[in-house]
Amino acid sequence: MLRLTIDDFDLTAIAESGQCFRMTAVGKLQDKFPVYKVIASGRCLLISRDPEGSEHDFIVSCSEDEWNGFYKNYFDLLPDYQTYRDYAADDDSFLKECISYGKGIRILNQDPWEMLISFIISQRKSVPAIRTTVERLCALSRDIHTLDTKEWHALDAGLPEAVEYYCFPDVQTLSSYSMEDIQSTGAGYRTGYIMEAARGVMSGEIDLKALAEAADDQLLESLLKIQGVGIKVATCTALFGFHRLSLCPEDVWMKRVKEQFYSGNWPESYKPVLGVLQQYMFYYARLEHDRDKIKRTKRENR
């Protein structure tokens, strides 16, 4: 167990900002601070606010070497996010409210392969349903791992003796599954798309490593050639899997925001970091929509 001080970092905002489906609350410290299980790149981490510290103090289940060698980059803690927030125009009261609401969001550095498959699954599904299908897909391997939680028991976190988890299937593993296997996860009509993506990556037709070096427009163009990948899935994969911070996925929430607050067009000055700014807006819109702050567009109302 390791105690850390991290500025500009909000676990709940990150977990609920629509970018990650394997960061879930599994307990609470002193019935107040959520303990998140984060599964990434074959690793599992428990992380929570430190109840004995300030809002900047956290407890993690890994060693200092693992934190510095992997998780610091995974949580994108090296950049100063204030430089991104400074793009907000002085008179953009909506964006400033979103930033205040979601300060602490970071764009995670996630695996491109996992993001491609996860966002193919995400089409026309709610976040809880996406998480369920992703977890079932991971569990197909039956290769279960455990993370000991004994050190957390003194903190009254309500955790079991060990937290179980499955790693995300690599290309070879996923390619070995039958259509029936994948359909059993609840993937539905996305089953064929998942299998085709796995075939393309396995054959080398889709070279994710090479795409990491491609320009944004070339990256999107290549992703859009994959069966079942439309512009939203391609943009989500590019932003969350390749860390292309200028790209902005547009789901129903972001389309409402763009229509209601920006007359249907994003400001040119925002475009270099629009992917970051949209995360603040998405998080705010998703959690505030039931208070009538984000209205339906005219097209949606018809």
C-alpha positions as CSV (number, residue, x, y, z in Angstrom):
1,M,0.0,0.0,0.0
2,L,1.3,3.4,-0.9
3,R,0.1,6.9,0.1
4,L,0.4,9.7,-2.5
5,T,-0.4,13.4,-2.9
6,I,-1.8,14.1,-6.4
7,D,-3.0,17.5,-7.5
8,D,-5.8,18.1,-10.0
9,F,-7.1,14.5,-9.8
10,D,-10.7,13.4,-9.2
11,L,-11.3,9.6,-9.3
12,T,-15.1,9.8,-9.6
13,A,-15.0,12.4,-12.4
14,I,-12.6,10.2,-14.3
15,A,-14.6,7.0,-13.7
16,E,-17.9,8.6,-14.8
17,S,-16.6,10.6,-17.7
18,G,-17.3,7.9,-20.3
19,Q,-13.7,7.1,-21.2
20,C,-13.1,3.9,-19.3
21,F,-15.2,0.8,-18.6
22,R,-12.9,-1.0,-16.3
23,M,-12.7,1.5,-13.5
24,T,-15.4,0.6,-11.0
25,A,-16.2,1.2,-7.3
26,V,-15.8,-1.9,-5.2
27,G,-16.0,-0.5,-1.7
28,K,-15.9,2.6,0.4
29,L,-13.4,3.8,3.0
30,Q,-15.2,4.7,6.2
31,D,-18.4,4.5,4.2
32,K,-17.4,7.8,2.5
33,F,-14.6,7.5,-0.1
34,P,-15.1,5.1,-3.0
35,V,-12.4,2.5,-3.6
36,Y,-12.0,2.0,-7.3
37,K,-10.7,-1.1,-9.0
38,V,-8.8,-0.2,-12.1
39,I,-7.9,-3.0,-14.6
40,A,-5.4,-2.0,-17.3
41,S,-2.7,-3.7,-19.3
42,G,-2.9,-6.9,-17.3
43,R,-2.7,-5.1,-14.0
44,C,-5.2,-4.4,-11.3
45,L,-5.1,-1.4,-8.9
46,L,-7.1,-0.4,-5.9
47,I,-7.2,3.4,-5.4
48,S,-9.1,5.7,-3.1
49,R,-9.0,9.1,-1.4
50,D,-7.1,8.9,1.8
51,P,-9.6,9.6,4.6
52,E,-6.8,10.8,6.9
53,G,-5.6,13.4,4.3
54,S,-6.8,16.2,2.1
55,E,-8.6,16.1,-1.2
56,H,-5.2,15.7,-2.8
57,D,-4.2,12.6,-0.8
58,F,-4.7,9.1,-2.1
59,I,-4.1,5.4,-1.2
60,V,-3.1,2.9,-3.9
61,S,-2.4,-0.8,-3.7
62,C,0.7,-0.9,-5.9
63,S,4.4,-0.2,-5.1
64,E,6.1,3.1,-5.7
65,D,8.1,1.6,-8.6
66,E,4.9,0.4,-10.3
67,W,3.2,3.7,-9.7
68,N,6.0,5.7,-11.2
69,G,6.7,3.1,-14.0
70,F,3.1,2.6,-15.1
71,Y,0.2,4.3,-13.4
72,K,1.6,7.8,-13.4
73,N,1.5,7.7,-17.2
74,Y,-1.7,5.7,-17.3
75,F,-3.6,8.4,-15.3
76,D,-1.8,11.1,-17.4
77,L,-0.4,12.9,-14.4
78,L,2.6,14.5,-16.1
79,P,0.8,17.2,-18.1
80,D,-0.5,20.3,-16.4
81,Y,-4.2,20.3,-17.2
82,Q,-4.5,23.9,-16.3
83,T,-2.9,24.7,-19.6
84,Y,-5.8,22.9,-21.3
85,R,-8.4,24.7,-19.2
86,D,-6.8,28.0,-20.1
87,Y,-8.2,27.6,-23.6
88,A,-11.7,28.4,-22.2
89,A,-12.8,31.8,-23.4
90,D,-13.3,34.4,-20.7
91,D,-17.0,34.8,-21.7
92,D,-17.8,31.1,-22.0
93,S,-19.6,30.7,-18.7
94,F,-21.0,27.3,-19.7
95,L,-17.5,25.8,-20.2
96,K,-16.2,27.4,-17.1
97,E,-19.1,25.9,-15.1
98,C,-18.3,22.5,-16.6
99,I,-14.6,22.9,-15.8
100,S,-15.4,23.8,-12.2
101,Y,-17.8,20.8,-11.9
102,G,-15.3,18.3,-13.4
103,K,-11.9,19.6,-12.4
104,G,-9.6,16.6,-11.8
105,I,-10.6,14.8,-15.0
106,R,-7.6,13.3,-16.8
107,I,-7.6,11.6,-20.2
108,L,-6.3,8.1,-19.4
109,N,-3.6,6.5,-21.5
110,Q,-5.4,3.3,-22.4
111,D,-4.5,0.5,-24.8
112,P,-5.7,1.1,-28.4
113,W,-6.8,-2.5,-28.9
114,E,-8.9,-2.5,-25.8
115,M,-10.4,0.9,-26.7
116,L,-11.2,-0.2,-30.3
117,I,-13.2,-3.3,-29.1
118,S,-14.7,-1.5,-26.1
119,F,-16.1,1.3,-28.2
120,I,-17.4,-1.1,-30.8
121,I,-19.3,-2.7,-28.0
122,S,-20.5,0.8,-26.8
123,Q,-22.7,1.5,-29.7
124,R,-26.3,2.0,-28.6
125,K,-25.6,0.7,-25.1
126,S,-25.7,2.4,-21.7
127,V,-22.5,2.7,-19.7
128,P,-23.6,-0.1,-17.2
129,A,-24.5,-2.4,-20.1
130,I,-21.1,-1.7,-21.8
131,R,-19.3,-2.5,-18.6
132,T,-21.2,-5.8,-18.3
133,T,-20.4,-6.9,-21.8
134,V,-16.8,-5.9,-21.5
135,E,-16.4,-7.9,-18.2
136,R,-18.1,-10.9,-19.7
137,L,-15.8,-10.8,-22.7
138,C,-12.8,-10.7,-20.4
139,A,-14.2,-13.6,-18.3
140,L,-14.4,-15.8,-21.4
141,S,-10.8,-16.7,-20.8
142,R,-11.6,-18.2,-17.4
143,D,-8.1,-17.0,-16.4
144,I,-9.0,-15.4,-13.1
145,H,-6.5,-13.3,-11.1
146,T,-6.7,-12.1,-7.5
147,L,-5.4,-9.0,-5.7
148,D,-4.9,-9.4,-2.0
149,T,-6.7,-6.7,0.0
150,K,-5.6,-7.5,3.6
151,E,-3.8,-4.2,4.0
152,W,-7.1,-2.4,3.3
153,H,-9.1,-4.1,6.0
154,A,-7.8,-1.9,8.8
155,L,-9.3,1.1,6.8
156,D,-12.8,-0.3,7.0
157,A,-13.2,-0.4,3.2
158,G,-15.8,-3.3,3.1
159,L,-13.6,-5.3,0.7
160,P,-13.4,-9.1,0.4
161,E,-10.2,-10.9,1.3
162,A,-9.2,-10.7,-2.3
163,V,-10.5,-8.8,-5.4
164,E,-10.9,-11.0,-8.5
165,Y,-10.3,-9.8,-12.0
166,Y,-9.8,-10.9,-15.6
167,C,-7.4,-9.3,-18.1
168,F,-8.7,-7.9,-21.3
169,P,-8.2,-10.5,-24.1
170,D,-5.3,-9.9,-26.4
171,V,-5.8,-10.2,-30.2
172,Q,-4.8,-13.8,-30.3
173,T,-7.2,-14.8,-27.5
174,L,-10.1,-12.9,-28.9
175,S,-9.5,-14.3,-32.3
176,S,-9.8,-17.8,-30.9
177,Y,-13.4,-17.3,-29.7
178,S,-16.4,-18.5,-31.7
179,M,-19.3,-16.3,-32.7
180,E,-21.4,-18.1,-30.0
181,D,-18.7,-17.3,-27.4
182,I,-18.9,-13.6,-28.1
183,Q,-22.6,-13.5,-28.5
184,S,-22.9,-14.9,-25.0
185,T,-21.4,-11.7,-23.6
186,G,-24.4,-9.7,-24.7
187,A,-22.6,-8.1,-27.7
188,G,-25.6,-8.6,-29.9
189,Y,-25.2,-7.3,-33.4
190,R,-21.8,-6.0,-32.6
191,T,-20.5,-9.6,-32.5
192,G,-19.6,-9.7,-36.1
193,Y,-17.8,-6.3,-35.9
194,I,-15.7,-7.5,-32.9
195,M,-14.7,-10.6,-34.8
196,E,-13.9,-8.6,-38.0
197,A,-11.7,-6.2,-36.0
198,A,-9.9,-9.1,-34.4
199,R,-9.4,-10.7,-37.8
200,G,-8.0,-7.4,-39.2
201,V,-5.6,-6.8,-36.4
202,M,-4.5,-10.5,-36.3
203,S,-3.8,-10.5,-40.0
204,G,-1.9,-7.2,-39.9
205,E,-4.4,-5.5,-42.1
206,I,-5.0,-3.2,-39.2
207,D,-1.6,-2.2,-37.7
208,L,-2.3,-0.4,-34.4
209,K,1.3,0.3,-33.7
210,A,1.8,2.0,-37.0
211,L,-1.4,4.0,-36.5
212,A,0.1,5.4,-33.3
213,E,2.4,7.4,-35.6
214,A,-0.2,8.5,-38.1
215,A,-1.6,12.1,-38.3
216,D,-5.1,12.6,-36.7
217,D,-6.9,12.6,-40.1
218,Q,-5.0,9.5,-41.3
219,L,-5.8,7.7,-38.0
220,L,-9.5,8.4,-38.3
221,E,-9.5,7.4,-41.9
222,S,-7.9,4.1,-41.1
223,L,-10.3,3.4,-38.2
224,L,-13.3,4.2,-40.3
225,K,-12.4,1.4,-42.7
226,I,-13.0,-1.2,-40.0
227,Q,-16.4,-2.8,-40.3
228,G,-18.8,-1.4,-37.7
229,V,-16.7,1.6,-36.9
230,G,-18.4,4.9,-37.5
231,I,-17.2,8.4,-36.7
232,K,-18.1,8.3,-33.0
233,V,-16.4,5.0,-32.3
234,A,-13.3,6.1,-34.4
235,T,-13.0,9.3,-32.5
236,C,-13.4,7.7,-29.1
237,T,-10.8,5.2,-30.0
238,A,-8.5,7.9,-31.3
239,L,-8.9,10.1,-28.2
240,F,-8.9,7.4,-25.5
241,G,-6.7,4.8,-27.1
242,F,-4.2,7.0,-29.0
243,H,-4.4,10.2,-26.8
244,R,-5.4,12.5,-29.7
245,L,-6.4,15.4,-27.6
246,S,-7.8,17.6,-30.4
247,L,-10.5,15.0,-31.4
248,C,-14.0,15.3,-30.0
249,P,-16.4,12.4,-29.9
250,E,-20.0,13.5,-30.4
251,D,-22.6,11.4,-28.7
252,V,-26.1,12.7,-27.9
253,W,-24.9,14.7,-25.0
254,M,-22.2,16.5,-26.9
255,K,-24.5,17.2,-29.8
256,R,-27.0,18.8,-27.4
257,V,-24.2,20.9,-25.9
258,K,-22.9,22.0,-29.3
259,E,-26.3,23.1,-30.5
260,Q,-27.4,24.8,-27.3
261,F,-24.2,26.6,-26.3
262,Y,-22.1,26.9,-29.5
263,S,-24.7,27.4,-32.3
264,G,-23.8,24.1,-33.8
265,N,-20.0,24.7,-34.2
266,W,-17.1,24.4,-31.9
267,P,-15.0,27.5,-31.5
268,E,-11.8,27.3,-33.6
269,S,-9.7,28.4,-30.6
270,Y,-10.8,25.3,-28.7
271,K,-9.9,22.7,-31.4
272,P,-6.2,22.0,-30.3
273,V,-7.5,20.6,-27.0
274,L,-11.2,20.0,-27.8
275,G,-10.9,16.4,-26.7
276,V,-10.0,17.5,-23.2
277,L,-12.6,20.3,-23.0
278,Q,-15.4,17.9,-24.2
279,Q,-14.6,15.6,-21.3
280,Y,-15.5,18.4,-18.8
281,M,-18.7,19.1,-20.9
282,F,-19.6,15.5,-21.2
283,Y,-19.3,14.8,-17.5
284,Y,-21.3,17.9,-16.7
285,A,-24.0,17.2,-19.3
286,R,-24.3,13.5,-18.4
287,L,-24.9,14.2,-14.7
288,E,-26.9,17.4,-15.0
289,H,-29.3,16.5,-17.8
290,D,-32.1,15.6,-15.4
291,R,-32.1,19.1,-14.1
292,D,-33.0,20.6,-17.5
293,K,-29.7,22.3,-17.9
294,I,-29.0,20.5,-21.1
295,K,-32.0,20.7,-23.4
296,R,-33.0,18.3,-26.2
297,T,-32.2,19.7,-29.7
298,K,-34.9,20.5,-32.1
299,R,-34.1,17.5,-34.2
300,E,-34.4,15.2,-31.1
301,N,-37.7,16.9,-30.2
302,R,-39.3,16.0,-33.6
